[in-house]
Amino acid sequence: MGHAFEAFDLHGRAAVVTGGATGLGFHITRALARSGATVLIGARRENLLREASEQLSNDPLVGKILYKTVDLGDRASIAAFADYARVELGKVDIYVGNAGQDMLQPIESITDQAIDQMMQVNLSANVELVRAFLPGMRERKWGRIIFISSALTVCSSPHEGAGMYTAVKGALNAFTRTAAAEVGHDGITVNSLIMGMYLTDIVRNIFKGMDSTYGPGSGDAARNSITAMTALGRLGEAREVEGLIQLLASDAGGYITGTNLAIDGGMTIMLRPNPPRS
């Protein structure tokens, strides 16, 4: 193995990924596992965790995959998940806060429940898990903390009702910077990824559902509208997150910290639609 590849090697490292069973989370888990890390994935539904674990375990490039259910809306569940991670993994070197929740509610209609739940799942749960894993990282003088954020914290949402979601993701971006400054002397990096729109199964199903709700062709129209607001003129493929995760989680990215790094096909730089050229 050449020097360039050695810098990305995660053998001997242990990682935790929330929401690691589906969509972008699945590819984040695969990226870490293919680099050699032992990975624990957490989500609410055990059947999805089991299916993802079985699928990943059949990949000859993937190492050990563990899973445990966790409800990020429940502090007791989070604490139990953190304890399980420390015991079963022996340590946690890498934490990826991928799980999140969106509730589309216009500002005047935001419910108290939505405020509390969005704050807890998207922000507080990440802080609680970092708090649990940070002492071990400090002791070992090595750690990687990566949050999954959204391009909607930088550019406006294409639909109404995303105010609370963007607020809590924006708070996560701010926490990224302040946390990075606080823990950097202990060899720990903290970064967030500003994600654009990716063609996950959930997104594909949303587009399909628009056809039945708003009429044939509505899904394609929505997709084309979003695509036109990217510099690359396309939506992302979920696998395209893997390389950056491998960089930020490894020694190769050891001098990158405190960044809110866009991986959005250029969505956050666009001031006008970018229709395809004929």
Order of alpha helices (4+ residues) and beta strands (2+ residues): alpha-beta-alpha-beta-alpha-beta-alpha-beta-alpha-alpha-beta-alpha-beta-alpha-alpha-alpha-beta
